[in-house]
Amino acid sequence: MASPPTTYQEDPRPAPAGTPLGLLPLATALAAWCLVLARRSPVPSEDGVSYLWMAERFAAGELVAATGPVFPPGYPLLLAPLVAAGLAPAGAAHVVGALALAATLWPLARLAESLGGRTAARAAVWLFVALPLLPRLAAECYSEPPFLLLMAHGALAATRQRWGVVGLCAAAAFWIRPEGSLLAASYALAAPRSAWRTLLPVGAGVLALAALRALSGHGFDPLPIHGFHQQRDDLPAQGRIVANLLATPGPWCEAFALAGALCLPQLRWRDPARRPLLLQIALQVGVIAMFVVRRRFFLSCAIPVCALAGATLAALPQAWRRGLLAAALALAAWSGWTGGIDADRAVERDLGAWLRPQLAAGQQLVSDLPRVAWFAGQAPLPPRHHTAAQMQAIVAAAQPAFVVVRTRSSRSAWPELAPWLTARFAAAELPPELAAAAAARGVGVFARR
């Protein structure tokens, strides 16, 4: 895909956004903010502990166990060397997440510079820093930070028509999140005569992941999470494409704030530089609409959104740019500081830590709270809300020593599960403070009679 002629007016002033060293202060501040939020987060996210458990298994050389969960293994593989070196799994995730977001600023700046010059580059990186959710995702051990770093480098390589690099970035991103393949697809659709080569590394990456899982005894399936989601009966909105598209604006605004609005004026299909970025956004949103709408999911297209938004912001008067960015940064700081995981979720960590020595060698714990299972040294259940019948089947198959379940939740199966469970398990005797915290959070702990 040939680069379009430059039509914007270059800013003659020095451009710190154009070089890694020039971005270093902002990148350092972003990484530090991620680590501050990590320190404020009482526990990782529920998906996060599954990644951490996989990373521990990779670090221990347990390939079969590490590749067993439905989540892609790319992110845990990144964490595994740090875990093997002795770093705590959550600490490894915090370091990788903070560094990945900081490192994303440089390729994003260069991408935005190709759209609107140096001012656009500066605007894009500030808008990325001001995204309300991203630092929290790094703090909560989600996989988006390294995923976005790869997506940014792939999009930058495409501006130089380095299609092999684009494909390699997309393949690596696919190992972290399945949406990574859409990076290559967007350029192949935008410029099929030349960019079709991006698809070859992606195909190799998909086959390699399928082969890894097959060699580990899990079948030749690169994306078990897709089959898992297809069987879920706890997501009534899944696959309702029209309804999900209509529900998009609210979560879109929550995910992107100012950047989500500023990218809209850049919807110029005939511009060859913008077309693949628009396709990335369209494909990502389409995938979300076919699943369920969650604000976090939209961040998979944060790179094209911020690059396009930066070009819009660059065209505004300087006073407007500064005012809008100041407001966006203030919103991001407030959202990061006040949002996130509730402090009383720490009881899930404390329960897991109390249960860990209680579980004799070979004994099992079953819990529909993934954090409790991970802190107790057990594999978390697959990520879903279980019905009473499903929990009964899991408990009956595992014959566990302890069961820990939600007893107060809008989606809890406790009223139906309680008679069956209490006939086989008795309420565990917890230390008084832990018992009070568990009761306040609506968590029941039961030991086999």
C-alpha positions in Angstrom: 0.0 0.0 0.0 1.7 3.2 -1.1 1.9 6.0 1.4 -0.2 9.0 0.5 1.4 12.3 -0.3 2.0 14.6 2.7 -0.6 17.3 2.8 -0.2 18.7 6.3 1.9 21.6 7.4 5.0 20.4 9.4 5.5 21.9 12.8 9.0 23.5 12.7 9.5 23.2 16.4 11.5 20.3 17.9 9.3 17.2 18.2 10.0 15.1 21.3 7.2 12.8 20.3 9.2 11.6 17.4 12.0 9.9 19.2 12.1 7.3 22.0 14.3 9.5 24.2 11.9 12.4 23.7 9.1 10.3 25.0 11.0 8.9 27.9 9.6 11.3 30.6 6.0 10.7 29.6 6.6 6.9 29.2 8.2 6.9 32.7 5.3 8.8 34.2 2.8 6.3 32.6 4.7 3.3 33.9 4.9 4.8 37.3 1.2 5.5 37.3 0.5 1.9 36.4 2.6 0.7 39.3 0.9 3.2 41.7 -2.5 1.8 40.7 -1.1 -1.8 41.0 -0.2 -1.0 44.6 -3.8 0.3 45.2 -5.4 -2.9 43.7 -6.1 -5.3 46.5 -6.1 -8.4 44.2 -5.7 -9.2 40.4 -8.8 -9.4 38.2 -10.6 -12.7 37.9 -9.2 -13.3 34.4 -5.9 -12.1 35.6 -5.4 -14.9 38.2 -6.0 -17.5 35.4 -3.1 -15.8 33.5 -1.0 -15.9 36.6 -1.7 -19.5 37.3 -0.7 -20.4 33.7 2.5 -18.3 34.1 3.4 -20.3 37.2 2.9 -23.6 35.4 5.0 -22.4 32.4 7.7 -21.3 34.9 7.7 -24.7 36.5 7.9 -26.5 33.1 4.4 -27.9 33.4 3.4 -27.5 29.7 0.3 -29.7 29.9 -1.2 -27.8 32.8 -0.1 -24.4 31.4 -1.8 -24.9 28.1 -5.0 -26.5 29.5 -7.0 -23.4 30.3 -9.1 -21.7 27.6 -7.1 -18.5 27.7 -4.4 -17.9 25.0 -0.9 -18.6 26.4 1.0 -15.7 25.0 0.7 -13.4 28.0 1.5 -16.1 30.5 4.6 -17.0 28.4 5.8 -13.4 28.7 5.4 -13.5 32.5 7.0 -17.0 33.0 10.7 -16.0 32.8 10.2 -13.3 35.5 8.3 -15.8 37.6 11.0 -18.4 37.1 13.6 -15.8 38.2 11.8 -15.4 41.5 9.5 -12.5 41.0 5.9 -12.9 42.4 3.5 -13.6 39.5 1.4 -10.5 40.2 4.5 -8.4 40.4 5.7 -9.8 37.1 2.4 -8.9 35.5 2.6 -5.4 36.9 6.1 -4.9 35.5 5.3 -6.3 32.1 2.0 -4.3 31.9 3.6 -1.0 32.9 6.6 -1.4 30.6 4.4 -2.5 27.7 2.1 0.5 27.9 5.1 2.9 28.2 6.8 1.3 25.2 3.7 1.6 23.1 4.0 5.4 23.0 6.8 5.4 20.5 5.2 3.3 17.7 1.9 5.1 18.3 3.6 8.5 17.9 5.2 7.5 14.7 1.9 6.1 13.4 0.1 9.3 14.2 2.9 11.4 12.7 2.2 9.7 9.4 -1.4 10.9 9.6 -1.0 14.5 10.8 2.6 15.4 11.5 4.4 16.1 14.7 1.5 17.8 16.5 -0.6 14.7 15.8 2.1 12.5 17.2 2.2 14.5 20.5 -1.6 14.6 20.7 -1.9 10.8 20.1 0.4 9.8 22.9 -1.2 12.2 25.4 -4.6 10.8 24.4 -3.3 7.3 24.9 -2.0 8.2 28.4 -5.4 9.7 29.1 -7.4 6.6 28.4 -9.3 5.9 31.6 -9.1 2.1 31.7 -5.6 1.1 30.4 -3.5 1.8 33.5 -6.0 -0.1 35.6 -5.9 -3.1 33.3 -2.1 -3.2 33.7 -2.6 -3.0 37.5 -5.2 -5.8 37.4 -3.1 -8.2 35.4 -5.0 -8.1 32.1 -3.3 -9.0 28.8 -4.1 -5.8 26.9 -0.8 -3.9 27.5 1.5 -6.3 25.6 -1.2 -6.9 23.0 -1.4 -3.2 22.2 2.4 -2.9 22.0 2.4 -5.5 19.3 -0.6 -3.9 17.5 1.2 -0.5 17.5 4.4 -1.9 16.1 2.4 -3.8 13.4 0.5 -0.7 12.4 3.7 1.3 12.2 5.4 -1.4 10.1 2.5 -1.1 7.7 3.2 2.5 7.0 6.6 1.4 5.6 5.0 -1.6 3.7 6.9 -4.1 5.8 4.2 -6.7 5.4 6.2 -9.5 6.9 6.7 -7.5 10.1 3.0 -6.7 10.2 2.2 -10.4 9.9 4.6 -11.4 12.7 3.2 -8.7 15.0 -0.3 -9.9 14.3 0.7 -13.5 14.9 2.4 -12.7 18.2 -0.7 -10.6 19.2 -2.9 -13.5 18.3 -1.1 -15.6 20.9 -2.1 -13.0 23.5 -5.6 -12.2 22.3 -7.4 -13.7 19.3 -8.2 -10.2 17.9 -4.6 -9.9 17.0 -5.2 -11.6 13.7 -7.5 -8.7 12.7 -4.4 -6.4 12.4 -3.2 -8.4 9.4 -6.8 -8.8 8.0 -7.3 -5.0 8.0 -4.3 -4.4 5.8 -5.0 -7.4 3.6 -8.5 -6.0 3.0 -7.3 -2.4 2.5 -4.5 -3.3 0.0 -5.0 -6.9 -1.1 -2.5 -6.9 -4.0 0.4 -6.2 -1.7 -0.6 -6.7 1.9 -1.9 -10.2 1.4 1.5 -11.3 2.6 0.6 -10.3 6.1 -1.7 -13.3 6.3 1.1 -15.9 5.9 2.8 -15.3 9.3 -0.6 -15.1 11.0 -1.5 -18.5 9.5 1.8 -19.9 10.7 1.2 -18.5 14.2 -2.3 -20.0 14.4 -1.0 -23.4 13.3 1.9 -23.2 15.8 -0.5 -22.5 18.6 -2.7 -25.3 17.6 0.3 -27.6 17.4 1.5 -26.6 20.9 -1.9 -27.4 22.4 -2.1 -30.7 20.4 1.4 -31.8 21.6 0.2 -31.0 25.2 -2.7 -33.3 24.8 -5.5 -30.7 24.4 -6.4 -31.2 20.7 -5.5 -29.3 17.6 -7.4 -26.2 18.5 -5.7 -22.8 18.7 -8.6 -21.0 20.3 -10.5 -23.2 22.8 -11.9 -20.0 24.3 -14.2 -19.7 21.2 -15.7 -23.1 21.7 -16.0 -22.4 25.4 -17.9 -19.2 24.8 -20.3 -20.9 22.3 -21.4 -23.3 25.1 -22.0 -20.6 27.7 -25.6 -20.1 28.8 -24.8 -17.2 31.2 -24.4 -14.5 28.5 -27.9 -13.8 27.2 -26.7 -11.0 25.0 -24.1 -13.2 23.2 -24.5 -13.0 19.4 -27.3 -10.4 19.4 -25.5 -8.4 16.8 -28.0 -5.6 16.3 -28.7 -5.1 20.0 -25.0 -5.2 20.8 -24.2 -2.6 18.1 -26.9 -0.3 19.5 -25.4 -0.8 23.0 -21.9 0.2 21.7 -21.9 4.0 22.3 -21.9 4.0 26.1 -19.1 1.5 26.6 -17.2 3.0 23.8 -17.2 6.4 25.6 -16.3 4.7 28.9 -13.3 3.0 27.2 -12.0 6.0 25.2 -13.4 9.2 26.7 -12.1 12.1 24.6 -10.2 9.9 22.1 -13.4 8.0 21.2 -15.1 11.2 20.1 -12.1 12.8 18.4 -11.5 9.8 16.1 -14.9 10.1 14.5 -14.0 13.1 12.2 -11.2 10.9 10.7 -13.6 8.5 9.1 -12.3 9.0 5.6 -12.6 5.8 3.7 -10.9 7.1 0.5 -7.7 8.1 2.3 -5.4 5.0 1.9 -3.5 5.9 5.1 -6.7 5.9 7.2 -8.6 3.1 5.5 -6.8 0.2 7.3 -7.1 1.9 10.6 -10.8 2.3 10.1 -11.0 -1.4 9.1 -9.2 -2.3 12.3 -11.8 -0.5 14.3 -14.7 -1.9 12.3 -13.4 -5.5 12.6 -12.8 -5.2 16.3 -16.2 -3.7 16.9 -17.8 -6.4 14.7 -16.2 -9.1 16.8 -17.4 -7.5 20.0 -20.9 -7.3 18.6 -20.9 -11.0 17.8 -20.0 -11.7 21.4 -21.0 -9.3 24.2 -20.4 -5.6 24.7 -18.0 -4.8 27.5 -16.1 -1.5 27.7 -12.8 -3.3 28.2 -13.1 -5.2 24.9 -13.1 -1.9 22.9 -9.5 -1.2 24.0 -8.4 -3.8 21.5 -8.6 -1.0 18.9 -7.0 1.7 21.1 -4.1 2.1 18.6 -6.1 3.2 15.6 -8.5 5.2 17.8 -5.7 7.2 19.4 -3.8 7.7 16.2 -6.8 9.1 14.4 -7.9 11.1 17.4 -4.5 12.7 17.5 -4.8 13.8 13.9 -8.1 15.5 14.8 -6.7 17.2 17.9 -3.7 18.4 15.9 -6.0 20.5 13.7 -7.5 22.4 16.6 -6.1 25.7 18.0 -3.4 25.2 20.6 -5.6 26.5 23.4 -8.3 24.0 22.6 -5.8 21.2 22.5 -4.3 22.0 25.8 -7.7 22.4 27.5 -9.1 19.2 26.1 -6.0 17.2 27.0 -6.0 18.7 30.5 -9.6 17.6 31.0 -8.9 14.1 29.6 -5.9 13.7 31.9 -7.9 14.8 34.9 -10.7 12.4 34.1 -8.2 9.6 33.6 -6.5 10.4 37.0 -9.8 10.5 38.8 -11.0 7.3 37.1 -7.8 5.4 37.9 -7.7 6.5 41.5 -11.3 5.9 42.4 -12.1 3.0 40.2 -10.9 -0.6 40.0 -11.4 -3.6 42.2 -13.2 -3.0 45.5 -11.1 -3.1 48.6 -13.3 -5.7 50.2 -12.3 -8.2 47.5 -9.2 -8.7 49.5 -11.1 -11.3 51.5 -10.8 -13.6 48.5 -7.0 -13.3 48.8 -7.2 -13.9 52.6 -9.5 -16.9 52.2 -7.2 -18.5 49.6 -4.1 -17.9 51.8 -5.9 -19.5 54.8 -7.1 -22.5 52.8 -3.7 -23.1 51.2 -2.1 -24.9 54.2 -5.5 -26.5 55.0 -5.4 -28.4 51.8 -3.4 -31.6 52.4 -1.4 -33.0 49.5 -3.8 -34.2 46.8 -6.9 -32.6 48.3 -9.0 -30.3 46.2 -10.8 -27.0 46.5 -13.8 -26.0 44.3 -14.7 -22.4 44.1 -16.6 -20.2 41.7 -14.4 -17.3 42.8 -11.2 -17.6 40.7 -9.1 -15.5 43.1 -9.8 -17.8 46.0 -8.7 -20.8 44.0 -5.5 -19.2 42.8 -4.5 -17.8 46.2 -5.1 -21.3 47.6 -2.7 -22.8 45.0 -5.4 -24.4 42.8 -6.4 -23.9 39.2 -9.3 -21.4 38.8 -12.4 -22.7 37.2 -13.1 -21.5 33.6 -14.4 -17.9 33.5 -18.2 -18.1 33.7 -21.2 -17.9 36.0 -22.1 -21.5 36.9 -25.7 -22.7 37.5 -26.5 -24.8 40.6 -26.5 -28.0 38.5 -23.1 -27.2 37.0 -21.6 -26.5 40.4 -23.1 -29.8 41.7 -21.5 -31.7 38.8 -18.1 -30.0 39.4 -18.2 -30.7 43.2 -19.3 -34.3 42.7 -16.5 -35.0 40.2 -13.8 -33.3 42.2 -14.8 -34.6 45.7 -13.1 -31.6 47.2 -12.1 -31.0 50.8 -13.5 -27.4 50.7 -16.0 -25.5 48.6 -16.1 -21.7 48.5 -19.0 -20.1 46.7 -20.8 -16.7 46.3 -23.8 -16.6 48.6 -25.0 -13.1 47.7 -24.8 -11.9 44.2 -27.3 -10.9 41.5 -26.1 -13.9 39.4 -25.4 -16.3 42.2 -26.8 -19.8 42.1 -26.7 -20.1 45.9 -30.4 -20.4 46.6 -30.7 -23.5 44.4 -27.3 -24.9 45.4 -27.6 -24.4 49.1 -29.8 -27.5 50.0 -27.6 -29.9 48.1 -24.3 -28.4 49.3 -25.2 -28.1 53.0 -26.3 -31.7 53.1 -22.7 -32.7 52.2 -20.6 -29.9 53.6 -20.6 -28.0 56.8 -19.7 -24.3 57.3 -15.9 -24.1 57.8 -14.7 -22.7 61.1 -12.7 -19.5 60.1 -10.8 -17.1 62.2 -13.2 -14.5 63.5 -12.0 -11.5 61.4 -11.9 -13.6 58.3 -15.3 -15.1 58.9 -16.7 -11.6 59.4 -15.1 -10.3 56.2 -16.4 -13.3 54.2 -19.9 -12.9 55.5 -19.8 -9.1 54.7 -18.7 -9.9 51.1 -21.2 -12.7 50.7 -18.8 -15.6 50.5 -19.5 -19.0 52.0 -16.7 -21.5 53.0 -17.7 -25.1 53.5 -15.7 -28.2 54.6 -16.6 -31.8 53.8 -18.5 -33.4 56.6 
